[in-house]
């Protein structure tokens, strides 16, 4: 019984962990008003307000890290 309780508690704890994803590719456009980047493959991602988009432009090859809500939290030029 103790093992089942521990397993359930561990499952609940892990369910709350934020999951980050990454995408890589070439920037097609940067929309400063919408705070959004569109990639050459058609994928678009909104960036958090703390992410400075003025460093990125069409043609840049980047890796974008997103949070559990699919908002960009980090952008790195390759």
Residue frames relative to the residue before (quaternion, step in Angstrom):
aa qw qx qy qz dx dy dz
X 1.0000 0.0000 0.0000 0.0000 0.00 0.00 0.00
X 0.6328 0.5421 -0.3221 0.4494 3.55 1.04 -0.82
X 0.6436 0.5291 -0.3164 0.4535 3.58 1.02 -0.83
X 0.6419 0.5169 -0.3201 0.4672 3.60 1.00 -0.79
X 0.6476 0.5160 -0.3144 0.4642 3.57 0.95 -0.85
X 0.6593 0.4989 -0.3047 0.4729 3.59 0.94 -0.85
X 0.6453 0.5179 -0.3195 0.4619 3.58 0.98 -0.80
X 0.6508 0.5068 -0.3114 0.4719 3.60 0.98 -0.81
X 0.6576 0.5039 -0.3105 0.4660 3.59 0.94 -0.84
X 0.6415 0.5135 -0.3214 0.4706 3.58 1.00 -0.78
X 0.6483 0.5226 -0.3119 0.4575 3.59 0.99 -0.81
X 0.6494 0.5048 -0.3081 0.4781 3.56 0.99 -0.81
X 0.6514 0.5170 -0.3155 0.4570 3.58 0.96 -0.83
X 0.6919 0.4755 -0.2809 0.4651 3.58 0.92 -0.86
X 0.5839 0.5938 -0.3737 0.4084 3.60 1.09 -0.56
X 0.7029 0.4711 -0.2677 0.4609 3.59 1.10 -0.60
X 0.5013 0.6637 -0.4272 0.3545 3.59 1.23 -0.13
X 0.4177 -0.7015 0.5216 0.2476 3.58 -0.88 0.99
X 0.2226 -0.7816 0.5738 0.1016 3.54 -0.89 0.96
X 0.1742 -0.7843 0.5895 0.0842 3.56 -0.77 1.02
X 0.1541 -0.7638 0.6207 0.0869 3.54 -1.13 0.72
X 0.2280 -0.7564 0.5918 0.1601 3.54 -1.30 0.23
X 0.0574 -0.7472 0.6594 0.0601 3.50 -1.29 0.55
X 0.1423 -0.7808 0.6042 0.0713 3.54 -1.13 0.70
X 0.3395 0.7346 -0.5474 0.2131 3.53 -1.15 0.59
X 0.5966 -0.5552 0.4518 0.3629 3.51 -1.36 -0.31
X 0.4528 -0.6955 0.4932 0.2609 3.54 -0.94 0.93
X 0.2803 -0.7408 0.5926 0.1464 3.55 -0.98 0.98
X 0.7878 -0.1451 0.1106 0.5882 3.60 0.98 -0.84
X 0.2161 -0.7279 0.6356 0.1395 3.51 -1.36 0.44
X 0.1340 -0.7821 0.6067 0.0472 3.58 -0.70 1.12
X 0.2809 -0.8040 0.5051 0.1397 3.55 -0.21 1.32
X 0.6385 0.5383 -0.3356 0.4358 3.63 1.03 -0.70
X 0.7401 0.3735 -0.2100 0.5183 3.59 0.97 -0.88
X 0.3133 -0.7610 0.4903 0.2870 3.56 1.36 -0.27
X 0.4892 0.6591 -0.3976 0.4102 3.56 0.99 1.00
X 0.1974 -0.7390 0.6340 0.1136 3.52 -1.22 0.73
X 0.1431 -0.7552 0.6342 0.0831 3.55 -1.02 0.90
X 0.3069 -0.7660 0.5445 0.1503 3.54 -0.88 1.03
X 0.6836 -0.4926 0.3550 0.4049 3.60 -1.26 0.38
X 0.6819 0.4913 -0.2900 0.4578 3.60 1.07 -0.68
X 0.6210 -0.5783 0.3258 0.4170 3.59 1.31 0.07
X 0.5253 0.6191 -0.4184 0.4070 3.60 1.24 -0.23
X 0.1120 -0.7716 0.6233 0.0607 3.56 -1.08 0.80
X 0.0372 -0.7865 0.6164 0.0120 3.54 -1.14 0.67
X 0.3367 -0.7058 0.5879 0.2068 3.53 -1.02 0.90
X 0.2997 -0.7572 0.5570 0.1632 3.53 -1.06 0.78
X 0.5481 -0.5889 0.4816 0.3478 3.52 -1.16 0.64
X 0.6390 -0.5695 0.3629 0.3683 3.59 -1.14 0.63
X 0.6388 0.5325 -0.3301 0.4466 3.60 1.16 -0.48
X 0.6049 0.5468 -0.3568 0.4558 3.62 1.25 -0.27
X 0.2866 -0.7757 0.5442 0.1412 3.57 -0.63 1.16
X 0.2097 -0.8218 0.5219 0.0904 3.59 -0.44 1.21
X 0.5401 0.6623 -0.4008 0.3302 3.60 1.18 -0.36
X 0.6048 0.5548 -0.3530 0.4492 3.62 1.26 -0.12
X 0.7165 0.4344 -0.2241 0.4978 3.60 1.26 -0.25
X 0.0027 -0.8065 0.5904 -0.0308 3.55 -1.10 0.76
X 0.7301 -0.4034 0.3202 0.4492 3.53 -1.35 0.21
X 0.7819 0.3227 -0.2588 0.4663 3.54 -0.95 0.95
X 0.5393 0.6129 -0.4135 0.4033 3.60 1.21 -0.30
X 0.2969 -0.7179 0.6049 0.1749 3.55 -1.04 0.88
X 0.0439 0.8403 -0.5295 0.1079 3.57 -0.49 1.23
X 0.2426 -0.6776 0.6588 0.2193 3.49 -1.44 0.17
X 0.1351 -0.7952 0.5902 0.0322 3.55 -0.79 1.10
X 0.2027 -0.7514 0.6188 0.1065 3.54 -0.91 1.01
X 0.1080 -0.8027 0.5854 0.0355 3.57 -0.88 0.98
X 0.4590 -0.6672 0.5158 0.2795 3.53 -1.26 0.49
X 0.7610 -0.3806 0.2627 0.4550 3.58 -1.29 -0.11
X 0.6851 0.4523 -0.2743 0.5008 3.59 1.25 -0.44
X 0.4892 -0.6958 0.3876 0.3555 3.58 1.37 0.24
X 0.4323 0.6485 -0.4913 0.3888 3.57 1.11 0.72
X 0.4870 -0.6600 0.4839 0.3051 3.58 -0.97 0.84
X 0.1354 -0.7957 0.5879 0.0540 3.55 -0.86 1.00
X 0.7909 0.0584 -0.0073 0.6092 3.57 1.24 -0.46
X 0.0491 -0.7710 0.6349 0.0128 3.56 -1.03 0.86
X 0.0431 -0.7986 0.5997 -0.0249 3.55 -0.84 1.05
X 0.3653 -0.7028 0.5661 0.2283 3.57 -0.91 0.98
X 0.3734 -0.7159 0.5437 0.2289 3.55 -1.07 0.75
